[in-house]
Amino acid sequence: MSRLVRYSRYLSRFKTPIFPRCQHSTLPFSTTTVDYNKPSRPDPPPIRKLISTEFHGKGVAFCSQECKDNAKVFYEVETKADWLAFDDYCRNKGLKYPLLVKRLACMVISGAASAESLDILQPSNLSHEMVLEMEEGLWFAEERFCYGKYFRRTDGFPHQEMVQQSSACIEAEAAVGNAVYMLPSLYNHDCDPNAHIVWIDNADAQLKALCDVEEDEELRICYIDVSMDHDARQSFLLQGFGFKCNCLRCSSGD
Ligand SMILES: C[S@@+](CC[C@H](N)C(=O)[O-])C[C@H]1O[C@@H](n2cnc3c(N)ncnc32)[C@H](O)[C@@H]1O
């Protein structure tokens, strides 16, 4: 199973944070260990089934007419320029970050996203190592992602496993499916998070701060049940998500 699918499934389970840093918050918290086989939390909202449609001659499916209309606007902006050399360069180098920037820029130009959406990119503040890490994290690529209400599918691209997993879920008409959320995918994990993702009934996601956040402070969410002890958390994150957690709580030995 791809890291992406595992990640989206874990995230989907955590409608509420499990180990909040700020106990004064009024959010419903729990510090109990989650049994992943029998989730005690409400399921995430169902992902709407994609409707088949033909879009600019390419086979593209959307979850609703609204998604289709939203996508059309920025897709038209995107296709006004010749991106062939740009896309080829990114594919050859395995770069996804510039593709994300392109897509976001076209969304902003078309009015499908606000200019503030670009704030998250801030390339001038990123070190080379951070860009490399982002590249690693951007497995949602340009081929298939959800941004707000937008869900697009194209064919003939490299990340087959991801597509097959998601498509299989949709084809099985499962009540709960997988979606990839572009901006929330950029949040790093912290065993003492300062934010968490709230799922809304229509499958939108919102980020909620768990405490006062300083300007320039990184927003970090939790991917796992952080009521586990240090070793269990490290092992869970390493085996389940493929990284060694470097958060303050872990580095300070709990
Ligand atoms: C969903 S992505 C998070 C966003 C990613 N850093 C990016 O820039 O796209 C998950 C990846 O971020 C990195 N990461 C997230 N939280 C981390 C943590 N606490 N310690 C070390 N690496 C972390 C790992 O490489 C992980 O595979």
The ligand as an SDF file (V2000), in Angstrom:
LIG
                    3D

 27 29  0  0  0  0  0  0  0  0999 V2000
    2.6140   14.6480    4.2950 C   0  0  0  0  0  0  0  0  0  0  0  0
    4.2840   15.0160    4.0780 S   0  0  0  0  0  0  0  0  0  0  0  0
    4.4440   16.4680    4.9720 C   0  0  0  0  0  0  0  0  0  0  0  0
    4.8550   17.5860    4.1300 C   0  0  0  0  0  0  0  0  0  0  0  0
    6.2640   17.4360    3.5860 C   0  0  0  0  0  0  0  0  0  0  0  0
    7.2680   17.8100    4.5780 N   0  0  0  0  0  0  0  0  0  0  0  0
    6.3650   18.3290    2.3710 C   0  0  0  0  0  0  0  0  0  0  0  0
    7.1300   19.2620    2.3860 O   0  0  0  0  0  0  0  0  0  0  0  0
    5.6480   18.0850    1.4150 O   0  0  0  0  0  0  0  0  0  0  0  0
    5.0370   13.8070    5.0860 C   0  0  0  0  0  0  0  0  0  0  0  0
    6.5310   13.8070    4.9890 C   0  0  0  0  0  0  0  0  0  0  0  0
    7.0890   14.9280    5.6610 O   0  0  0  0  0  0  0  0  0  0  0  0
    8.1900   14.5280    6.4480 C   0  0  0  0  0  0  0  0  0  0  0  0
    7.8240   14.7150    7.8650 N   0  0  0  0  0  0  0  0  0  0  0  0
    6.6300   15.0760    8.3300 C   0  0  0  0  0  0  0  0  0  0  0  0
    6.6320   15.1820    9.6550 N   0  0  0  0  0  0  0  0  0  0  0  0
    7.8750   14.8470   10.0570 C   0  0  0  0  0  0  0  0  0  0  0  0
    8.5000   14.7330   11.3310 C   0  0  0  0  0  0  0  0  0  0  0  0
    7.8720   14.9760   12.4720 N   0  0  0  0  0  0  0  0  0  0  0  0
    9.8040   14.3460   11.3700 N   0  0  0  0  0  0  0  0  0  0  0  0
   10.4910   14.0940   10.2320 C   0  0  0  0  0  0  0  0  0  0  0  0
    9.9420   14.1800    8.9920 N   0  0  0  0  0  0  0  0  0  0  0  0
    8.6590   14.5530    8.9070 C   0  0  0  0  0  0  0  0  0  0  0  0
    8.4640   13.0800    6.1480 C   0  0  0  0  0  0  0  0  0  0  0  0
    9.4030   13.0270    5.0920 O   0  0  0  0  0  0  0  0  0  0  0  0
    7.1120   12.5990    5.6570 C   0  0  0  0  0  0  0  0  0  0  0  0
    7.2290   11.5320    4.7610 O   0  0  0  0  0  0  0  0  0  0  0  0
  1  2  1  0
  2  3  1  0
  2 10  1  0
  3  4  1  0
  4  5  1  0
  5  6  1  0
  5  7  1  0
  7  8  2  0
  7  9  1  0
 10 11  1  0
 11 12  1  0
 11 26  1  0
 12 13  1  0
 13 14  1  0
 13 24  1  0
 14 15  1  0
 14 23  1  0
 15 16  2  0
 16 17  1  0
 17 18  1  0
 17 23  2  0
 18 19  1  0
 18 20  2  0
 20 21  1  0
 21 22  2  0
 22 23  1  0
 24 25  1  0
 24 26  1  0
 26 27  1  0
M  CHG  2   2   1   9  -1
M  END
$$$$
